[in-house]
Amino acid sequence: MPMSNPEVITKVEHEEIVTEQAIKIAALTAKIDKLQFLLYGRRSEKQVLPPDAPFQSELFTEAEYEVADPDEEDTEPTPKKKRKKRHRGEIQDLETEIERLREELRIKDGRMQRLPARHRPHYTPAERLQILELRTVRGWSKKETARIFLVSCTSISTWTERVDERGTREFAQTPEPVNKLPDFVRHIVQRLKTLCPRMGKLKIAETLGRAGLSIACSSVGRILKEPAVSRPKPPAKTRSKPEITTAAPNELWHVDLTVVPTQAGGFWTTWAPFATPPCWPFCWWVAVAVDSYSRRSQGTGVFMRCPTSIAIRSFLGRTMSQVERAPDCILTDKGGQFISAGFKAWCERKGIDHRFGELGEIGSIAVVERFILTLKNECTRQIVVQIDRRSFRKALLSFTDWYNDHRPHTTLKARTPDEVYHGRPADAQHIEINRNRVAHLHVDFLHGRKQLPVVSLKRAA
């Protein structure tokens, strides 16, 4: 079984590396040529290269240089000497930069050479044509071109033969033809041939032309030879999801149900006759209501079995009495308790707008789902859930008090839900860090429950 190679790089990365380095080297080489031309001579009728020139550039030949007069250095003005000195320094800097870029290319090419040939990214047709053009301009041999671009000599020969035989159009083709007919046209042509087998390709083209679909006879013939395509699906309709935004508390409540296993066995079995029914004493059903603006838990209800619509209405009525306010809107899923006619009539009597989360969409009721996850992770899974209803309700009330008043909420920028709900500033004291002042950490536990810490810092006396 072949192992994955961690050094495999993508084609895009290789293209960017080669293009970037080639552009840098070309620009620096051209600048060196220009500086050498300014330093050693200017174009004239004299066609002799200066004897002390460091190298002959590809951009300038011997015919383009004038012999430098050895006595001219003593007679030229001082600004010209400074300019030539500056040009020499720039040439040295550019030569150093070229050597560094060549070293970068050597390292990157070494990485590519360590990869097996089948794992290297392939050149696109357009890039292959550019390689052949560059080879012609630079006068490289096949072996040198293959070494520079990390391909085999056979590949260079194949590319050259294809250009000689078929021209450059093959290398300039796009991955998919721009005039490719869509799948629904193929389906229509093949379907018409199935329903009317006596029709030929010409008659099919003419018939579809009269119906408003212009297609060539040759295209019909080619489509009839292709394997049958299934009926294309219509494009999915993009529905704009209505965003529910709140600007004040009690504008929107999220309501949902969850199940909490007890110490009597929970949900550790799955198949009948050993499965336990989802009801007391094996589990508790818990209803929660969360304010969308402040993320405050408005209330929790405990039920011995799956609650009915009447039970949910009673729970919401008690919660509204406790907070002394009814919400403007309630967001729920499409559970049986919430889609009943009784619940709809109850919302209308209370003047509450009832909305549903989108069916099958993860996160449509994310606020209440996140609260339920926090409830289970930081409360019910940290304790032994009693089968006594009073004990369990007491544990839930303790968690609700701690969640609302002491637990910072990330969405609320480290404020607690109670602070946002009541419009209070963050209840946090600032202790200056100073060697002369000492502060002690004080951790208390709400109602003596170890899973509900209350952290504070106190200055030492």
C-alpha positions as CSV (number, residue, x, y, z in Angstrom):
1,M,0.0,0.0,0.0
2,P,1.7,3.3,-1.0
3,M,2.3,5.7,1.7
4,S,1.4,9.3,1.4
5,N,4.4,11.6,0.8
6,P,4.4,14.7,3.1
7,E,6.6,16.6,0.6
8,V,4.1,16.5,-2.3
9,I,3.3,20.0,-3.3
10,T,0.4,21.2,-5.4
11,K,0.7,22.4,-9.0
12,V,-0.2,25.9,-8.0
13,E,2.7,26.1,-5.5
14,H,5.1,24.9,-8.2
15,E,3.8,27.4,-10.8
16,E,4.1,30.3,-8.3
17,I,7.7,29.3,-7.4
18,V,8.9,29.0,-10.9
19,T,7.2,32.1,-12.2
20,E,8.2,34.3,-9.2
21,Q,11.9,33.3,-9.4
22,A,12.1,33.6,-13.2
23,I,10.7,37.1,-13.1
24,K,13.1,38.2,-10.4
25,I,16.1,36.8,-12.2
26,A,15.1,38.3,-15.5
27,A,14.5,41.8,-14.0
28,L,17.8,41.8,-12.1
29,T,19.7,40.6,-15.2
30,A,18.3,43.4,-17.3
31,K,19.2,45.9,-14.7
32,I,22.8,44.7,-14.5
33,D,23.0,44.9,-18.3
34,K,21.8,48.5,-18.2
35,L,24.3,49.5,-15.4
36,Q,27.2,47.8,-17.2
37,F,26.3,49.6,-20.4
38,L,26.3,52.9,-18.5
39,L,29.5,52.1,-16.7
40,Y,31.7,50.7,-19.5
41,G,30.6,52.6,-22.5
42,R,27.8,53.8,-24.7
43,R,26.5,52.7,-28.1
44,S,28.6,54.0,-31.0
45,E,30.2,52.8,-34.3
46,K,33.1,51.3,-32.4
47,Q,32.5,47.5,-31.9
48,V,35.0,46.4,-29.3
49,L,34.1,45.1,-25.9
50,P,35.9,46.8,-23.0
51,P,38.8,44.5,-21.9
52,D,37.9,44.8,-18.2
53,A,34.2,44.0,-18.5
54,P,33.2,41.3,-16.0
55,F,30.9,39.4,-18.5
56,Q,29.1,39.9,-21.7
57,S,25.4,40.4,-21.4
58,E,22.8,38.6,-23.5
59,L,21.1,41.9,-24.2
60,F,24.2,43.7,-25.5
61,T,26.8,42.4,-28.0
62,E,30.2,43.6,-28.8
63,A,28.9,45.9,-31.4
64,E,27.0,47.9,-28.8
65,Y,30.0,48.9,-26.7
66,E,32.6,51.6,-27.1
67,V,36.2,51.1,-25.9
68,A,36.8,52.9,-22.6
69,D,39.6,55.3,-22.7
70,P,42.1,54.5,-19.9
71,D,43.0,58.2,-19.6
72,E,39.4,59.3,-19.3
73,E,39.1,58.4,-15.7
74,D,41.6,61.1,-14.7
75,T,39.9,63.8,-16.8
76,E,36.2,63.1,-16.1
77,P,34.5,65.3,-13.6
78,T,33.9,64.2,-10.0
79,P,30.0,63.6,-10.4
80,K,30.7,61.1,-13.2
81,K,33.1,59.2,-11.0
82,K,30.6,59.1,-8.2
83,R,27.9,57.9,-10.6
84,K,30.2,55.1,-11.9
85,K,31.1,54.1,-8.4
86,R,27.4,53.9,-7.5
87,H,26.7,51.8,-10.6
88,R,29.5,49.4,-9.6
89,G,27.9,49.0,-6.1
90,E,24.5,48.4,-7.6
91,I,25.9,45.8,-10.0
92,Q,27.5,43.9,-7.0
93,D,24.2,44.1,-5.1
94,L,22.3,42.7,-8.0
95,E,24.7,39.9,-8.7
96,T,24.5,39.0,-5.0
97,E,20.7,39.0,-5.2
98,I,20.8,36.8,-8.3
99,E,23.0,34.3,-6.5
100,R,20.6,34.2,-3.6
101,L,17.6,33.6,-6.0
102,R,19.5,30.8,-7.7
103,E,20.2,29.3,-4.3
104,E,16.5,29.4,-3.5
105,L,15.7,27.7,-6.8
106,R,18.3,25.1,-6.1
107,I,16.7,24.3,-2.7
108,K,13.2,24.2,-4.1
109,D,14.3,22.1,-7.1
110,G,16.0,19.7,-4.8
111,R,12.7,19.2,-2.9
112,M,11.0,18.4,-6.2
113,Q,13.7,16.0,-7.3
114,R,13.2,14.0,-4.1
115,L,9.6,13.3,-5.1
116,P,8.9,10.4,-7.4
117,A,8.0,11.5,-10.9
118,R,4.4,10.2,-10.6
119,H,3.8,12.4,-7.5
120,R,5.0,15.6,-9.1
121,P,2.4,18.1,-10.3
122,H,1.9,18.1,-14.1
123,Y,2.3,21.1,-16.3
124,T,-0.8,22.4,-18.0
125,P,-0.9,22.6,-21.8
126,A,-0.4,26.3,-21.7
127,E,2.7,25.9,-19.4
128,R,4.2,23.3,-21.7
129,L,3.9,25.7,-24.6
130,Q,5.6,28.4,-22.5
131,I,8.4,26.0,-21.7
132,L,9.0,25.3,-25.4
133,E,9.0,29.0,-26.2
134,L,11.5,29.7,-23.4
135,R,13.7,26.9,-24.6
136,T,13.7,28.4,-28.1
137,V,14.6,31.9,-26.8
138,R,17.4,30.7,-24.5
139,G,18.8,28.1,-26.9
140,W,18.6,25.3,-24.4
141,S,19.0,21.7,-25.4
142,K,16.4,19.1,-24.6
143,K,18.6,17.7,-21.8
144,E,19.1,21.2,-20.2
145,T,15.4,22.1,-20.5
146,A,14.4,18.8,-18.8
147,R,16.9,19.4,-16.0
148,I,15.7,23.0,-15.4
149,F,12.0,22.1,-15.3
150,L,12.4,18.7,-13.6
151,V,10.9,16.6,-16.4
152,S,12.3,13.8,-18.6
153,C,13.9,14.4,-22.0
154,T,11.2,12.1,-23.5
155,S,8.5,14.6,-22.3
156,I,10.3,17.5,-24.0
157,S,10.6,15.5,-27.2
158,T,6.9,14.5,-27.1
159,W,5.9,18.1,-26.6
160,T,8.0,19.3,-29.5
161,E,6.7,16.6,-31.8
162,R,3.1,17.5,-31.0
163,V,3.8,21.2,-31.7
164,D,5.5,20.3,-35.0
165,E,2.7,18.0,-36.1
166,R,-0.5,19.7,-34.8
167,G,0.6,23.2,-34.1
168,T,0.1,25.3,-30.9
169,R,-3.7,25.1,-30.8
170,E,-3.6,21.9,-28.8
171,F,-1.6,23.5,-26.1
172,A,-3.8,26.5,-26.0
173,Q,-7.0,24.6,-25.3
174,T,-9.1,25.2,-22.2
175,P,-9.8,22.3,-19.8
176,E,-13.4,22.3,-20.9
177,P,-14.6,23.6,-24.3
178,V,-16.3,26.9,-24.1
179,N,-19.0,25.8,-26.5
180,K,-19.8,22.6,-24.7
181,L,-23.5,21.9,-24.7
182,P,-25.1,21.5,-21.3
183,D,-26.4,18.2,-20.0
184,F,-30.0,19.1,-20.5
185,V,-29.5,19.4,-24.2
186,R,-28.0,15.9,-24.3
187,H,-31.0,14.6,-22.3
188,I,-33.5,16.3,-24.7
189,V,-31.8,14.9,-27.8
190,Q,-31.5,11.3,-26.5
191,R,-35.0,11.4,-25.1
192,L,-36.4,12.6,-28.4
193,K,-34.6,9.7,-30.2
194,T,-36.0,7.2,-27.7
195,L,-39.6,8.5,-28.2
196,C,-39.2,8.9,-32.0
197,P,-36.7,6.3,-33.1
198,R,-37.4,6.9,-36.8
199,M,-36.0,10.4,-36.6
200,G,-32.5,10.8,-37.9
201,K,-30.0,13.4,-36.7
202,L,-31.0,15.9,-39.3
203,K,-34.7,15.7,-38.6
204,I,-34.0,15.9,-34.8
205,A,-31.9,19.1,-35.3
206,E,-34.6,20.6,-37.5
207,T,-37.4,19.7,-35.1
208,L,-35.6,21.1,-32.1
209,G,-34.8,24.2,-34.1
210,R,-38.4,24.8,-34.7
211,A,-39.1,24.3,-31.0
212,G,-36.6,27.0,-30.1
213,L,-33.4,25.0,-29.5
214,S,-30.7,25.7,-32.1
215,I,-28.3,22.7,-32.5
216,A,-26.1,21.5,-35.3
217,C,-26.8,18.2,-37.1
218,S,-23.2,17.1,-36.3
219,S,-23.8,17.8,-32.6
220,V,-26.9,15.7,-32.7
221,G,-25.0,12.8,-34.3
222,R,-22.2,13.0,-31.7
223,I,-24.7,13.1,-28.8
224,L,-26.6,10.1,-30.1
225,K,-23.3,8.1,-30.0
226,E,-22.6,9.1,-26.4
227,P,-23.9,7.0,-23.5
228,A,-27.3,8.0,-22.2
229,V,-27.3,10.7,-19.5
230,S,-29.9,10.9,-16.7
231,R,-32.3,13.7,-16.4
232,P,-30.4,16.7,-15.0
233,K,-31.6,18.0,-11.7
234,P,-32.9,21.5,-11.7
235,P,-30.6,24.0,-10.0
236,A,-31.3,24.3,-6.3
237,K,-33.2,27.3,-5.3
238,T,-31.3,29.5,-3.0
239,R,-33.7,30.6,-0.3
240,S,-32.8,33.6,1.7
241,K,-32.9,32.6,5.3
242,P,-34.8,35.1,7.5
243,E,-32.4,36.3,10.1
244,I,-34.0,36.9,13.5
245,T,-32.2,39.7,15.3
246,T,-33.1,41.0,18.7
247,A,-32.4,44.4,20.2
248,A,-33.8,43.9,23.7
249,P,-34.6,41.2,26.2
250,N,-37.7,39.1,25.9
251,E,-38.1,39.8,22.2
252,L,-37.3,36.2,21.3
253,W,-37.3,33.0,23.4
254,H,-35.8,29.7,22.3
255,V,-37.7,26.7,23.6
256,D,-36.7,23.0,23.3
257,L,-36.8,19.6,25.1
258,T,-34.0,17.2,26.0
259,V,-33.6,14.0,27.9
260,V,-31.3,13.4,30.9
261,P,-30.6,9.8,32.0
262,T,-30.8,9.0,35.7
263,Q,-28.9,6.7,38.0
264,A,-31.5,3.9,37.4
265,G,-29.8,2.8,34.2
266,G,-30.0,5.6,31.7
267,F,-29.6,4.6,28.0
268,W,-27.0,1.9,28.1
269,T,-29.2,-0.7,26.3
270,T,-30.6,-0.3,22.8
271,W,-32.6,-3.3,21.7
272,A,-35.9,-4.8,22.9
273,P,-36.6,-6.6,25.2
274,F,-33.7,-5.1,27.1
275,A,-34.2,-1.5,26.1
276,T,-35.4,1.0,28.7
277,P,-38.3,3.3,27.8
278,P,-37.5,7.0,27.7
279,C,-39.4,7.9,30.9
280,W,-39.0,8.0,34.6
281,P,-37.2,6.3,36.5
282,F,-34.7,5.8,33.7
283,C,-34.6,9.5,32.6
284,W,-36.0,12.9,33.1
285,W,-37.5,15.1,30.3
286,V,-36.3,18.7,30.7
287,A,-37.8,21.7,29.0
288,V,-35.8,24.9,28.7
289,A,-36.5,28.5,27.6
290,V,-33.6,30.8,26.7
291,D,-33.7,34.5,25.9
292,S,-32.0,35.2,22.6
293,Y,-30.7,38.7,23.4
294,S,-29.1,38.0,26.8
295,R,-28.7,34.2,26.5
296,R,-30.4,34.1,29.9
297,S,-32.1,30.9,31.1
298,Q,-35.6,32.0,31.7
299,G,-36.8,28.7,33.2
300,T,-36.5,25.0,33.2
301,G,-39.2,22.3,33.6
302,V,-38.9,18.7,34.6
303,F,-41.2,16.0,33.4
304,M,-41.4,12.2,34.1
305,R,-42.3,11.4,30.5
306,C,-42.4,13.2,27.1
307,P,-44.5,16.2,27.9
308,T,-47.6,17.0,26.0
309,S,-48.6,20.3,24.4
310,I,-50.6,21.2,27.5
311,A,-47.7,20.5,29.8
312,I,-45.4,22.7,27.7
313,R,-48.0,25.5,27.7
314,S,-48.2,25.3,31.5
315,F,-44.4,25.4,31.8
316,L,-44.2,28.5,29.6
317,G,-47.0,30.1,31.6
318,R,-45.1,29.6,34.8
319,T,-41.9,31.0,33.3
320,M,-43.7,34.1,32.1
321,S,-45.1,34.7,35.5
322,Q,-41.6,34.4,37.1
323,V,-40.0,36.9,34.7
324,E,-43.2,39.0,34.7
325,R,-43.1,39.4,30.9
326,A,-44.3,37.4,27.9
327,P,-41.9,37.1,24.9
328,D,-42.7,38.8,21.6
329,C,-41.7,35.6,19.7
330,I,-41.0,32.0,20.4
331,L,-38.7,29.9,18.2
332,T,-39.0,26.0,18.4
333,D,-38.5,23.0,16.3
334,K,-41.3,21.0,14.8
335,G,-41.9,18.7,17.6
336,G,-45.4,17.3,18.2
337,Q,-45.9,19.6,21.2
338,F,-45.3,22.7,19.1
339,I,-47.2,22.0,15.9
340,S,-50.5,21.2,17.6
341,A,-53.5,23.4,17.1
342,G,-53.7,24.0,20.8
343,F,-50.2,25.5,21.0
344,K,-51.0,27.7,18.0
345,A,-54.2,29.0,19.6
346,W,-52.4,29.6,22.9
347,C,-49.7,31.7,21.2
348,E,-52.4,33.8,19.4
349,R,-54.2,34.4,22.7
350,K,-51.0,35.5,24.3
351,G,-50.0,37.7,21.4
352,I,-46.9,35.7,20.7
353,D,-45.4,35.1,17.2
354,H,-44.5,31.5,16.9
355,R,-41.7,30.5,14.5
356,F,-40.0,27.3,13.6
357,G,-36.4,26.4,13.0
358,E,-35.6,25.3,9.5
359,L,-36.2,21.5,9.1
360,G,-33.0,19.5,8.6
361,E,-30.7,22.5,9.0
362,I,-28.0,22.2,11.6
363,G,-27.9,25.3,13.8
364,S,-31.4,26.5,13.0
365,I,-32.0,26.6,16.8
366,A,-28.4,26.8,17.8
367,V,-28.9,29.1,20.8
368,V,-31.0,26.7,22.8
369,E,-29.0,23.7,21.6
370,R,-25.8,25.3,22.9
371,F,-27.4,25.9,26.2
372,I,-28.5,22.3,26.5
373,L,-25.0,21.2,25.7
374,T,-23.6,23.4,28.5
375,L,-26.3,22.1,30.9
376,K,-25.2,18.5,30.3
377,N,-21.5,19.1,30.2
378,E,-21.3,21.3,33.3
379,C,-24.2,20.0,35.4
380,T,-25.9,16.7,34.7
381,R,-22.8,14.8,33.6
382,Q,-20.9,16.0,36.6
383,I,-23.3,14.7,39.2
384,V,-25.4,11.6,39.9
385,V,-28.8,12.4,38.6
386,Q,-31.2,11.3,41.3
387,I,-34.6,9.7,40.6
388,D,-36.1,12.0,43.2
389,R,-37.7,14.9,41.4
390,R,-37.2,17.4,44.1
391,S,-33.4,16.7,44.2
392,F,-33.1,17.0,40.5
393,R,-35.0,20.2,40.3
394,K,-32.8,21.7,43.0
395,A,-29.7,20.7,41.0
396,L,-31.2,22.4,37.9
397,L,-32.1,25.6,39.8
398,S,-28.6,25.8,41.2
399,F,-27.1,25.5,37.8
400,T,-29.5,28.1,36.3
401,D,-28.5,30.6,39.1
402,W,-24.8,30.0,38.5
403,Y,-25.2,30.1,34.7
404,N,-27.1,33.4,34.7
405,D,-25.2,35.3,37.4
406,H,-21.6,33.9,37.5
407,R,-20.7,32.2,34.3
408,P,-19.1,34.6,31.6
409,H,-20.5,34.1,28.1
410,T,-18.2,34.4,25.1
411,T,-20.9,35.8,22.8
412,L,-21.6,38.5,25.4
413,K,-17.9,39.5,25.6
414,A,-17.3,37.8,29.0
415,R,-20.4,39.4,30.5
416,T,-22.9,37.2,32.3
417,P,-26.5,36.8,31.0
418,D,-27.9,38.6,34.1
419,E,-25.7,41.6,33.5
420,V,-26.9,41.9,29.9
421,Y,-30.6,41.1,30.7
422,H,-30.8,43.7,33.4
423,G,-28.5,46.2,31.7
424,R,-25.9,46.2,34.5
425,P,-22.2,46.9,33.9
426,A,-19.8,44.0,34.2
427,D,-19.3,43.2,37.9
428,A,-15.5,43.0,37.9
429,Q,-13.0,44.7,40.0
430,H,-9.6,45.7,38.6
431,I,-6.6,44.8,40.7
432,E,-3.4,46.5,39.7
433,I,-0.4,44.2,39.4
434,N,2.2,45.5,41.8
435,R,4.9,43.8,43.8
436,N,3.9,45.8,46.9
437,R,0.3,44.6,46.7
438,V,-0.6,41.0,47.0
439,A,-3.9,39.4,45.9
440,H,-5.2,36.0,46.9
441,L,-7.4,33.7,44.8
442,H,-10.7,32.8,46.4
443,V,-12.8,30.0,44.9
444,D,-16.3,29.4,46.3
445,F,-18.8,26.9,45.1
446,L,-22.4,27.9,44.6
447,H,-24.7,26.0,47.1
448,G,-21.7,23.7,47.9
449,R,-21.7,22.1,44.4
450,K,-18.2,21.5,43.2
451,Q,-19.2,21.8,39.5
452,L,-20.4,25.4,40.0
453,P,-17.3,27.5,40.9
454,V,-17.4,31.2,41.8
455,V,-14.0,32.8,41.4
456,S,-12.9,36.0,43.0
457,L,-9.6,37.8,43.9
458,K,-9.1,39.5,47.2
459,R,-6.4,41.9,48.2
460,A,-4.2,40.8,51.1
461,A,-4.3,42.9,54.2
